Amino acid sequence: MKKISTLFLLLAIISTSCKKDEQLAPDLSGNYTFESATLVDGNILDLTTTDLVILNATTDPDATPPNSLTLQKGESAATSDLVDLMLSLSAPCTDLNLNNWQYAINFKSDNVLAFICSSENDKSDDVGTWALEDSNNTLKLNFSSGLFEGLSSIPISLKDVSFADGKIKGTIKSFPMMKDLDENINDVSNIQLVSFDIVLTK
């Protein structure tokens, strides 16, 4: 009897210790706006450079190659503009002028991911799912998008993610970005995979 009591005591201690070590998942539900992106690697498939090169993105004939936009690791302003544009294409906005598009990313409590066109009466479209993994260190997003018609869904993982002061911060290891602005943006062959740090604000 004493051995059985001791066994139950040990099990209770182990169970309590495990519960203390478990990290409670933060409540991410709500609307988030894109705040910033900082380039980490411009083409993760090219081991010779971390630069991001987008052809025909400028009219500068002296650029190398000509008329191309080249961003170096650590650049934020232009990277933010590009990521913002790519994300906005997932919103259900219909205004012919893309510059008028304003959007939010909605993390629903049932793990559904939606994009909201806040510039057009908050029209909402469920586009995929979100989930916390790896002891809440990875935020996994999976969504369909108007980014590239050849991709039925886009899996994106925010690694080393943190949640504080209403912000989601993490590093996206592979995000689809166009190679050439003169080519069809919906063509899968016009994709390069980019890595960047991102901040979303609630």
N, C-alpha and C positions, 0 to 999 in steps of 0.2 A: 504493500500500500504506500509505503514511504517512497519507493522508487517511482511509482506512478505519479505521485504528487510532485516529486522533483522534476519528472519529465514534463508535466503540464506547466510548471513554473518556467522551465527553460524555453518551452515553445512560446509562452506568453511574452517572455523577454525578447526573443528573436522576432516575433511578430511586431512588437512595439518598436523595435529598432528599425525594421524594414519600413514601417509607416513613417517614421521620422525622416528616413533617407529619401522617401518618395517626394518628388517635386510636384506641387499642385500646378495644373495647367492654368495659365493666366486667362482671364476673360478677354478675348480679342473682339468680341462682337461689337459692331458699330461701323460707321463710315470713316474712311481714311482718305486723305489727299496725298498726292505725291509731293515730297518736299525736295529731295535732291538725289543725285547719283554721282559717284566718283569713280573714274575708270581704274580698274585693277589690271585687266588684260584685254587688249583690243581684238585679239584673235586667238582663242585658246588652243586652236589646232595648229598654230604656227609657233614653234618653239624658238624661233630666231628673233622674235620681236614681241613687245607688249603694246606697240602702237595700234591705234584703231585708224584704219584708212577707209574712207568712203569715197568712191569715185564720183566725179561730177557733182560734188556737193558744194563747190564754190565756183566762182568765175575767175579765180586767180590763176593766170597763165604761168606764173612763176612757181606754183606749188609743185611738189614732187610726189606722185606724177601730176601733170598739169590738171588744173581744175578739181583737184581732190582735196578733201578735208582730212587732215592728219592730227589725231589727238594722242598725247602721250600719257603714260601712266600717272595718275594723280590729278588729272584734269577734271574739273567739276562742272563748269558753266555750260559748255557745249554738250558734254555728256548728259547733263540733266535735261537739256532741251530735246536731245534725241530720244532719250528714254521716255520722257513725258509724251512726245509725239507717238511713239510706238504703243504706249499704254492707252492713250486716248482713243486709238483706233478700235479698242475693244468696247468702248461705250456705245450705247444705242442712239447716238446723235445723228441727225439727218441734215443739219444745216450744211449747205454746200461750201461754206467758208469754214475750213478747219480751224482757223484762228479764233472762231467764236466758241469752239467746243470747250466746255468745262465738265469735269467728271469727278466721280468719287469711286473708291473701291469699297464694297460693302462685304464685311465678314459677318455672315449670319450665324446665329447661335447653333444652328443645325449643321454647321460645317459646309454650307453652300456659299459659293463665292459669286458675287454679283457686281456688275458695273452699272453705275448710275450716271445718266446725262443730266447733271445739275443745271446746265444752261438751257435745258428744254423740259421744264416742269418735272424734274427729277424722274424721268423715265428710267425704269430699271430693267435689267436683263440678267437672268441667272446664266452664268457662263461656265461654271465648273465647281470645284470643291477646294477646301483648304484643310490642312491637318497639321498638328504639332507632332513631331517625332524626335527620337534620339534624346529623351529626357528634356524635351522642350527646347533643345538647342537647334532644331531644324524646323522651319516653317515651309511645308510643301504645298505648292499651288498647282492645280491642274485645270486649265481652262481652254475652251475654244475661243477663237478670236478672229477678228478681221485683219490681223497682222499678215498672215500668209494663208491663202486659200488651200495650198497643198498640205497644210498641217491640220489634221482633224482636232488635235489638242496640243497644248504647249505645257509640258511639265517643267516647273521652275522650283528650285529649292533655295531658300534663304538659309545659309549656314551661319553658325556662331551668332544666332539671332538673339536680340535683347529687347526687353519691353520695359520702358520707364518713361514717366512724364507724358503718357499718351502717345509715345512714339514706338514704331517698330523699326529696328535697325538690324541689318544683316548683309551678308555678301552673297550675291547671286553668281553662281559659278558659270552658268551658261544661259545666255539670253539671246534670242535671235535678233539680229540687226541686218539691215540691208547692206549689200556690198557696193551697189551702183545705183544712184538715184535716177539714172536714165533708163534703167531696166525696170521691168514689171515688179512692183513691190510685193505682189502676191506669188511670185515665182520662187519655188523652194531653192532653185539653184542660185538665187540672189541672196542667200542667207550666209552670214558668218556668225559664229558664236562668241559673245562678248561676256566678260566678267566685270562686275562693278559692285561697289558698296551702295546701298540704297537706304533711304529714310522715308518712312510714311508717317503721317501725323494724323491723329484722331481729332 
